[in-house]
């Protein structure tokens, strides 16, 4: 597929006020208000796969616009009781519009799958950059990535009330121009009060979350500091040979 710098056609409307209840139960006809369907897209190569689904390169047929199509299987949603988490991911991400946040353009569903229409980040994960290069230069880390991430988190926290709660190199993508994009809002929450759910990835957890204390936007800011270190030295500062030792290091702070 050749990337075309065009826009998705203005289907009326792309559903962004999201509720999984609108999709219908797994064995019922989907009741989504969204006019998109799988027939609107040409499906390309797989971009990745996770525990609950897969991501494919896709092209919207009418506009030739390139997107990433995230496919989540209803069977997995049912098995792991993900309706609430997926609903929050969709609602939170669809409401964000910032140059350093990956866009969620819309969604649709059938009897077996839920499809998220996502902005395509051509250069992949920052994690891949770290693996290839070992670490980043101070200039690249500070001006190209940390500054962008700081601005995006400030937007999420201050303007939208969204805490991401799983910032890590695997969830930071790069577009065609190398611009950072925060992705994967699966653990995100929109709130003005403190939360108590322990979630995210161990190497990047803030001390209050490790200790099962209430947390707020500060957990994302903690991770920002972790990434400053990792970008410069190639590894997270509290990484150990096993998760138990990493946990002990974090508990000892």
N, C-alpha and C positions, 0 to 999 in steps of 0.2 A: 504494500500500500504506500502511496505517496501522500505525504501530509499536505493538506490544502489549508491555507490561512483564511478560511471562511467561517461563517457562523452557522450554528444549527438553525434550521428553519423555525419560524415562530409558530409552532403548534399551539393551539389555544385550548387550555393553558397547559404548560408543564406543571404537574402537580408538585407543589412544594410545601403545602400544609399537610404533613404526613401522618398517617395512622395505619398501622398494620391491619386494623380491623376492617379497613376498606378493601383489603385484598380478599376477604372471605376466608373461611376455614379451609384447611388443606384439600378437602374433597369437594369443595363447592366451586362454582364458577367465580373467578376473581371479579371483584367489584370495584377495582381501581377507577378513579376518575381520570386517570392519565391516558391520553390518546396514543401514546407510544406503544409499539409492539415489536416483537423480534423480527417481523417482516420488514421493518424500517431499516434494518442494519445488515451489512455484509460482515461476516465474522472472519477475522484473521487469525494470526498466530496466538497461542497462549502466552500471556505475560507473567503469570505466576499462579500459584495455588496455595491455599491455606487450609486450615482445619475444617472450615465450614463451606468452602466453595472455591471458585476459580475466577481469574481475571483474563479477559481476552482483548486483543486489539480489535477494533470494529470501526466501520465507516458508515455514517448515515447516508442512505442511498441518494436522497434528493439533493442535499447540499455538498456531499462528498467530505463532510467534516469528520476528522479522525477523533475517536474517543476511546476510552477504556471501559469495557463492559464487565462489571463485577457480577458474578452469578452466585447466588446463595441458594442452596437446596432446602426446600421446605422440610424435608426429612431431618436435616441437621438442626433446623430451627426448632422443630418439635422435640427432638431428642435432647437438646441442651437448653430448652426453654429460653430461646433467644429473642422472642417477640419484643419484649420490652427494650432490650439492649439494641436490637437492630432498629427499632422505631426511633430511639433517641439518636442513634447515629445518623439516620436519614434526616430527621428534623433539624438537628443541630448543624450538620454540614450544609444542608440545602439553604440555610439561612445566612451563611457566611459568604461574603463577596469581598475578597482582599487579594491583591496580587501574589501574596505568599501563602495562600491557602488553596488547596486543590478544590476545584469546583465540583459540586454535585448538581448536574443539570436537570435531572429528573429520574423517574423510576417507573417500572411497570412489573407485572407479575403474571404467571400462568399457574396451572394447577400444581406444578412441581417445583417451580423456581421463582425467586425474586431477583430482578435485574436492576442494578444501579448504573446510571449513565454518568460516567466520571470524566473529568478533564484528563487527557493523556499526557503523562510526564515522560517525554521522549528519552531523557538520559538516565532514567531509573533512580535507584536509591543512593543517597549519600553513603550508605553502608558500603556499596560497591566501590565508591571512590576511595574510601578508607582502606579497603582490602587491597586495592591495586597499588596505592601510594604509601600505605603504612600510616601516614599522618598528613596533616595539612600545614602549610606555612602560616605564620602569624597573620600575615596580611590577608591571605585567602580565608582563613577561619574567621577573622574579625569582621572584615569588610564585606565579604561575599555571603557568608552564611549566618554568623551570630547576629549581625545587625538586622538581617532580614527576619530571622526567627524571633528576635526581640520585638520587632514591630508587629509581626503577625500575632504573637501572644498578647501583646498589649491590646490589639484590636479585639481578639476573642474575649479577653477578660473584661476590659473596660467598656466596650461598646455592645457586646453581645452576651456577656455573662456566662460564657462557655469555658469550662475547664477541660482540657484535652485528656490528661491523666495517663498518657502513654507516649510521650515524646521520646524518640530514640532514632538512631540513624536509619533504621529500616523503615520508619514512618516519615522520613523527610525525603521528598523526591525532587528531581531537577527537570525543568522543562527544556524545550529546544534551545533556549538561550542560556541555560545553566542557572536559571532563577529557582530559588528554593520554594518548595510547596509543602506545607504541612498536610499529611494524609492520614487516613485510617482513624476515624472518630468513633470507633467501636466502644471505647471506654469513656467517651466524653459525657459531660453532664452540664445542663444549663441551670444555674442556681445562684441565689444570693446568700445562701446559708452554707454552713459547713457540712461536709459529708463524712460518712464512716466506712464506706466500702473500700477494702484493700484491693487494689487492681493495678495493672500495668506490668512492667518488666523489672525484675529484682535489681539489676545493676543500676537502675535509674530511679528507684523509689526514694522518696523523701523520708527522713527519720520519723516524722509523725505518722506516716502511713505504715511503716515497718512496725511501729509500736501500737498499731491499731487505735490511734487517736484521731479525733476529728481533723479534717483537712479542708483547705480551700485552694484558691488560685496559686498560693505559694508553692504547691507541689510542682507545678509547671516551671516556676522560676528556679526551683532547686535543680530541675533537670537541665535547664539552660546552663547552669554552672558546671554540671557533670559533662555536658557536651563541649564546653570550652576546653576542659581538660582533655577529653578524648580526641578532639580534633587536633590538638597539638602533640599529644603523646601516643595516640593510636589505640589506647585501651581505656575503659572507664576506670576511675580512680579507686573504686572499691572492689573491683573484680578479683576473685580468688579461684582456686582450683576447683571448688565445688560450691553449690548454692548455699550449703550450710555455713561455710566459712565467710562467704559474701554477706550473708545475713548477720553473722556475728560482728563483722566489721561495721555494718550499718547500725546495729543495735548499740555499738560502743561509742557512737558519736555524742 
